[in-house]
Amino acid sequence: MAVASTAAGGPAPREVADRGAAQEAIFRTLCATAATLLLATLGGVIISLIIGGWPIIRRFGFGFLTSTTWDPVGDVYGAAGPIVGTLVTAFLSLLMALPLATGIAVFLVEFCPKRAARPIAIAIELLAGIPSIVYGMWGLFVLAPWFAQHVQLPLIMSAAPGSWLEKIVQGTPNGANIMTASIILAIMILPYMAAVFRELLLTVPPQVREAGYGLGCTPFEVMRSIAIPYVGKGMIGVIMLGLGRALGETMAVTFIIGNSHGFPHGLFDSGSTIASTIANEFAEATGEMHTSALIALGLVLFLITFAVLATARALLARNDR
């Protein structure tokens, strides 16, 4: 057969094997190059952040992370305010978005008619494509005035002096505060989380859910005891994805958080995040220490994001065990 194939003008089996081996070698080399390029880029970013932020780290040391003083005129910088603002807004937004995203996904998979489920799912995915600056402008011109008039001001007026409520709601009633920024972030990460939750729940085999209903389970029990545990690993990833998006959001938060470098003392107090601080001041940073402080903030944000991803990996590994 090999002789006949060669005589007929076709490639010999050895030539075909050699060609396949060469293509395999090229394919492996390209894949290794892509992975190496990614790692080299990541390493370059880390090294650049360390070099750029080293002057401020060398001058203030660990105090850079614990101080709330941010004085470009006196070249004194502390990152505690932006760090706390970043963590608080991210976790508050996740706390608000997670139940809503889960409810939307369960409704689309379990209760919504099939004719309406697909258009609603497309609408949710379209919400994820809205630019963040649009959310920021809507928050500044619509949400903030409404929130100040109908939520913040009534709560401030009704809080008894010295009570715990007064400590939580203290702040200037202008709508630009930690809480409104968290609401904007929750609205922004909600479409991502709801869309992926829906796709995860669709991966649950229908036979599994039907078996639960056959045993007499209610829809709530099927979701709680069967569907959600079935996609538990994926849900952990989605939660961390939403948290990572909230941690790094810039423009929408910059519009609405108030941009105060001090330590926030309540939910209605003005604050700042690492991303909003960098966006606000990088164009005006002319001094070496000011620029180094902003780069060091970028390094801190990188480390926080890395810690979130590492936590997600640890949770997944624990779930596997």
C-alpha positions as a printed Julia matrix, in Angstrom:
321×3 Matrix{Float64}:
   0.0    0.0    0.0
   2.88   2.37   0.82
   4.54   1.63  -2.53
   1.26   2.13  -4.39
   0.62   5.39  -2.62
   4.1    6.66  -3.45
   3.81   5.53  -7.05
   0.51   7.33  -7.4
   2.13  10.6   -6.35
   0.91  10.7   -2.73
   3.22  11.39   0.25
   4.99   8.51   1.83
   3.96   7.52   5.36
   7.38   8.57   6.68
   7.03  12.0    5.11
   3.58  12.38   6.66
   4.96  11.4   10.08
   7.87  13.83   9.78
   5.54  16.64   8.73
   3.23  15.93  11.66
   6.15  15.9   14.09
   7.38  19.24  12.74
   3.93  20.81  13.08
   3.63  19.45  16.61
   7.0   20.95  17.54
   5.99  24.34  16.09
   2.64  24.21  17.93
   4.29  23.43  21.26
   6.84  26.19  20.72
   4.11  28.75  20.0
   2.14  27.72  23.1
   5.25  27.87  25.29
   6.13  31.27  23.82
   2.65  32.62  24.6
   2.82  31.39  28.19
   6.35  32.74  28.63
   5.35  36.1   27.17
   2.46  36.33  29.61
   4.68  35.52  32.58
   7.34  37.95  31.37
   4.74  40.71  31.04
   3.43  40.02  34.53
   6.95  40.02  35.93
   7.73  43.26  34.12
   4.64  44.93  35.61
   5.58  43.81  39.13
   9.19  44.95  38.76
   8.11  48.31  37.34
   5.7   48.89  40.22
   8.34  47.97  42.8
  10.98  50.22  41.2
   8.55  53.12  40.79
   7.17  52.83  44.31
  10.49  52.15  46.03
  11.27  55.81  46.93
   8.03  56.14  48.93
   8.44  52.67  50.47
  12.01  53.46  51.5
  10.99  56.78  53.04
   7.84  55.78  54.94
   8.11  52.01  55.16
   5.13  50.24  56.68
   3.78  53.6   57.82
   2.72  54.26  54.24
   0.02  51.6   54.7
  -1.18  52.77  58.11
  -1.18  56.56  57.78
  -4.18  58.54  56.55
  -2.24  61.73  55.81
  -2.11  62.61  52.12
  -0.34  65.94  51.65
   1.31  66.47  48.23
   2.51  69.94  49.3
   4.44  68.55  52.26
   5.37  65.31  50.46
   3.68  63.22  53.17
   1.63  60.29  51.93
  -0.45  57.61  53.61
  -2.48  54.95  51.84
  -4.75  53.79  54.69
  -7.74  55.85  53.52
  -7.76  54.62  49.89
  -7.05  51.04  50.98
  -9.97  50.98  53.42
 -12.22  52.7   50.87
 -11.31  50.1   48.25
 -12.02  47.15  50.53
 -15.23  48.58  52.01
 -16.82  49.56  48.68
 -15.84  46.25  47.06
 -17.25  44.09  49.84
 -20.41  46.17  50.23
 -21.07  45.98  46.5
 -20.52  42.22  46.54
 -22.84  41.9   49.53
 -25.58  43.71  47.62
 -25.01  42.12  44.21
 -24.62  38.48  45.24
 -28.21  37.82  46.44
 -29.67  39.72  43.48
 -27.49  37.89  40.96
 -28.41  34.54  42.47
 -32.12  35.4   42.46
 -32.01  36.57  38.83
 -30.21  33.41  37.72
 -32.6   31.1   39.59
 -35.63  32.94  38.19
 -34.37  32.67  34.6
 -33.54  28.98  34.93
 -36.44  27.72  37.06
 -39.45  30.01  36.86
 -39.25  32.29  33.83
 -41.08  31.13  30.66
 -38.67  30.03  27.97
 -39.9   32.66  25.52
 -39.05  35.44  27.96
 -35.91  33.94  29.5
 -33.71  34.44  26.45
 -34.58  38.16  25.87
 -34.1   38.9   29.56
 -30.74  37.11  29.55
 -29.66  39.15  26.5
 -30.74  42.37  28.24
 -28.66  41.44  31.29
 -25.63  40.77  29.11
 -26.13  44.14  27.4
 -26.03  45.85  30.79
 -22.54  44.45  31.25
 -21.44  46.3   28.11
 -22.35  49.78  29.37
 -19.16  51.84  29.88
 -18.27  52.54  33.48
 -18.18  56.3   32.91
 -21.89  56.16  31.99
 -22.64  54.52  35.33
 -20.55  57.2   37.0
 -22.41  60.07  35.31
 -25.77  58.49  36.13
 -24.66  58.06  39.72
 -23.47  61.66  39.98
 -26.45  63.4   38.36
 -29.32  61.04  39.25
 -28.55  58.63  42.07
 -26.53  60.96  44.33
 -29.13  63.78  44.55
 -31.97  61.27  45.03
 -30.03  59.33  47.64
 -29.11  62.49  49.54
 -32.69  63.78  49.64
 -34.65  60.58  50.25
 -32.23  58.37  52.18
 -29.25  60.17  53.66
 -30.89  63.33  54.95
 -33.9   61.57  56.58
 -31.6   59.12  58.33
 -29.33  61.89  59.6
 -32.33  63.86  60.9
 -33.84  60.83  62.64
 -30.62  59.57  64.26
 -30.42  60.23  67.99
 -27.3   62.09  69.12
 -24.6   59.67  70.25
 -26.4   56.6   68.93
 -24.84  53.9   66.76
 -27.06  55.02  63.87
 -25.59  58.52  64.02
 -22.08  57.06  63.73
 -23.05  55.02  60.68
 -24.91  57.78  58.8
 -22.61  60.69  59.64
 -21.33  62.7   56.71
 -22.2   65.58  54.42
 -25.67  64.95  52.89
 -24.61  65.48  49.28
 -24.97  61.87  48.07
 -21.27  61.46  47.28
 -20.14  58.86  49.78
 -19.04  55.3   50.39
 -22.58  53.9   50.22
 -23.57  55.39  46.87
 -20.24  54.27  45.38
 -20.96  50.75  46.63
 -24.43  50.84  45.06
 -22.95  51.88  41.72
 -20.39  49.09  41.94
 -23.11  46.58  42.81
 -25.1   47.63  39.74
 -21.98  47.28  37.59
 -20.96  43.8   38.72
 -24.53  42.48  38.9
 -24.89  41.7   35.14
 -21.59  39.79  35.07
 -22.47  37.68  38.06
 -26.09  37.05  37.05
 -25.15  36.01  33.5
 -22.46  33.58  34.63
 -24.64  32.19  37.45
 -27.33  31.48  34.88
 -24.9   29.66  32.62
 -23.67  27.63  35.58
 -27.18  26.6   36.62
 -27.93  25.57  33.04
 -25.1   23.05  33.27
 -26.96  21.12  35.99
 -28.44  18.04  34.25
 -32.25  18.19  34.08
 -32.41  14.64  35.44
 -30.73  15.79  38.64
 -33.29  18.53  39.27
 -36.18  16.27  38.27
 -34.97  13.64  40.72
 -35.14  16.24  43.47
 -38.67  17.21  42.51
 -39.57  13.53  42.35
 -38.51  13.16  45.97
 -40.89  15.95  46.93
 -38.41  18.81  47.17
 -39.57  22.38  46.68
 -37.8   24.63  44.14
 -35.97  26.31  47.03
 -34.74  22.95  48.33
 -33.67  21.86  44.85
 -31.65  25.03  44.41
 -30.16  24.99  47.89
 -29.37  21.28  48.19
 -28.84  20.13  44.6
 -28.21  22.8   41.96
 -26.0   25.23  43.9
 -23.78  22.52  45.43
 -23.46  20.99  41.93
 -21.95  24.24  40.57
 -20.3   25.31  43.84
 -16.79  25.56  42.45
 -17.95  27.73  39.58
 -19.89  30.01  41.91
 -16.78  30.62  44.0
 -14.99  31.7   40.84
 -17.82  34.03  39.85
 -17.9   35.64  43.29
 -14.18  36.3   43.13
 -14.56  37.63  39.59
 -17.15  40.13  40.77
 -14.99  41.09  43.75
 -11.97  41.61  41.5
 -14.01  43.82  39.17
 -15.23  45.89  42.11
 -11.7   46.28  43.51
 -10.3   47.67  40.27
 -13.16  49.89  39.09
 -12.02  53.46  38.52
 -14.16  56.04  36.72
 -17.59  55.28  38.17
 -16.22  55.33  41.72
 -14.21  58.5   41.04
 -17.41  60.33  40.11
 -19.42  59.37  43.17
 -17.25  58.53  46.2
 -16.34  62.09  47.21
 -12.56  61.65  46.83
 -11.56  62.35  50.41
  -8.25  60.79  51.48
  -9.21  60.58  55.13
 -10.32  57.47  56.92
 -14.1   56.98  56.41
 -15.97  56.9   59.72
 -19.38  55.88  58.39
 -21.22  54.53  55.38
 -22.33  58.03  54.36
 -18.89  59.57  54.77
 -16.8   60.62  51.77
 -13.84  58.46  50.9
 -11.58  57.3   48.11
 -10.29  54.13  46.56
  -6.86  53.26  45.26
  -8.03  53.42  41.65
  -9.87  56.73  42.09
  -6.85  58.3   43.81
  -4.55  57.29  40.96
  -7.01  58.53  38.34
  -7.5   61.87  40.1
  -3.87  62.74  40.76
  -1.6   61.04  38.26
  -1.84  63.89  35.74
  -0.91  66.4   38.46
   1.9   64.36  40.01
   5.01  66.32  39.06
   7.22  65.54  42.06
   9.15  62.32  42.44
   7.58  61.38  45.77
   4.05  62.1   44.59
   4.5   59.92  41.52
   6.15  57.22  43.61
   3.23  57.28  46.07
   0.73  56.72  43.27
   2.79  53.88  41.79
   3.06  52.35  45.26
  -0.74  52.53  45.49
  -0.87  50.6   42.22
   1.42  47.98  43.75
  -0.85  47.71  46.79
  -3.9   47.25  44.54
  -2.03  44.56  42.63
  -1.23  42.74  45.86
  -4.84  42.99  47.07
  -6.11  41.55  43.8
  -3.5   38.8   43.97
  -4.63  37.99  47.51
  -8.24  37.71  46.31
  -7.24  35.31  43.54
  -5.08  33.28  45.93
  -8.02  33.04  48.34
 -10.22  31.8   45.5
  -7.67  29.13  44.6
  -7.43  28.07  48.23
 -11.21  27.77  48.5
 -11.35  25.71  45.34
  -8.57  23.44  46.56
 -10.37  22.99  49.85
 -13.57  22.16  48.0
 -11.71  19.52  45.95
 -10.46  17.85  49.13
